[in-house]
Amino acid sequence: MMSITGVVLVTCIVVCLVYILYDSVITPFYKGKTILSVPLRKRYFWDQLILAGLLLILLASNALKGGEQQVTFLLGVFAAIMLYYTFIRIPKVHFKEKGFYNGIIYIPYESINHMNLSEDGILVIESDNKRRQLLQVATMEDLERIYKVFTTY
């Protein structure tokens, strides 16, 4: 029988793996062909690093105090996933023919009301759902490529 801690860890691991699968495999092909995929600057890097560090501390503490092996293994898997999020995964925005994906949110081009470019290179897109999408592109050339997509479609 699995403890409550084990159930919570398994749930977190499954949710993270489903998101990784959706973001890296399904999104590029869903709702049509991807015209342009642009890497974004990482946000919340330090928060992710702190979470991964805390998980590693919990892992070491659980292993040294003789905690359940199942919980130790699950903490290790969850810490590995968080380290992947922190150091390896690069967030991307996927532009399609009729809209774009930013994370798990799909925004059709016709629902875009306003677009602004801040001084530090952040593209702010406001749509009908009143939620602003902040696209922090890695380079200014990426902004030019995004501009070409918006003017074409």
HELIX and SHEET records of a PDB file:
HELIX    1   1 ILE A    4  LEU A   21  1                                  18    
HELIX    2   2 TYR A   22  ILE A   26  3                                   5    
HELIX    3   3 PHE A   45  LEU A   64  1                                  20    
HELIX    4   4 GLN A   69  LEU A   83  1                                  15    
HELIX    5   5 TYR A   84  ILE A   88  3                                   5    
HELIX    6   6 TYR A  109  SER A  111  5                                   3    
HELIX    7   7 MET A  140  THR A  152  1                                  13    
SHEET    1   A 4 LEU A  36  PRO A  39  0                                        
SHEET    2   A 4 LYS A  92  PHE A  95 -1                                        
SHEET    3   A 4 GLY A  99  ASN A 102 -1                                        
SHEET    4   A 4 ILE A 105  PRO A 108 -1                                        
SHEET    1   B 3 ILE A 112  LEU A 117  0                                        
SHEET    2   B 3 ILE A 122  SER A 127 -1                                        
SHEET    3   B 3 ARG A 132  GLN A 136 -1                                        
END                                                                             
